[in-house]
Amino acid sequence: NAVPVAAFPAYLTPDVLALTHKTLPYFVAGDNVLKTGLDNIGSIFHPALTLMNAAWIEETHGAFEYYLEGASPSVTFILEALDKERVAVGAALGIGCHSAREWLYLAYGAAGDSLYEAIQANPGYGGIKAPNRLEHRYITEDVPMSLVPIASIGDLLGVEVPTIKAVIHLASLLHERNYWAEGRTVEKLGLAGMNVEQIRRVVVEGFPPEKGSDNGS
């Protein structure tokens, strides 16, 4: 129904939408890249679903319904734990993130009393097969580019994210890579040592404030 988009820095978002509105009308203005990044539900669904269905993917080469069969009640319980940690990191930044269940309703009109029910009620997931291999962007992109920065920001702000870190660790073991070292940590993003006000100013104005300033300017 709608895909929120934000530019970096945020004041350039109207310029981006002016270029995309004719060909991509479902793009709508997002608050900033922190909000759109944290509300990327793919980071919650893709890595964990792939890891917890690894044997099935290897055996069938992805010949099963990725969401409708792969997201069983037990698997979805893990997704909900991941999702709560993502929302908690957003709250620490002063950002009201949609839960995965809320996002399914907003994006697809899929409703349910649980995340499992909402996934099963989403007609958009029908026919989507699982990846045919484990070396796939659902891990190689979503872990270092989404889960690692969420976890790293959580560490910076004192938010516990044990489930997210567990998925990062398992993905690293699976691919024999150090996704934490490869990923977008706060150091690589230039956010190390900043407080919430300073981080939010960076995404809006596009330049780092002077560290140590009381007002972040």
Summary of the structure (lengths in Angstrom):
residues: 217
radius of gyration: 17.9
end to end distance: 38.1
largest distance: 57.0
contacts: 691
relative contact order: 0.14
helix: 58%
strand: 4%
